[in-house]
Amino acid sequence: MKLGILTNIKESYDELRYKTSWPTQSQLIKSACIVLIASVIISIIILIMDIVVNWFMHSIYSLA
């Protein structure tokens, strides 16, 4: 049992150390900026949808 766990840990380490391609700092910054911009755009869209639905519901309930 112990030997199996140690083998798994060593294989995981070797995979991360030698077989994984890590992004460069510039790639990481570009990806983070893309995610940040996409998050802001999506949150603005959700805010606009919320405002429209809120206005619509207030219009419906003010008639009643």
Secondary structure, 3 states (H helix, E strand, C coil): CHHHHHHHHHHHHHHHHHHCCCCCHHHHHHHHHHHHHHHHHHHHHHHHHHHHHHHHHHHHHHHC
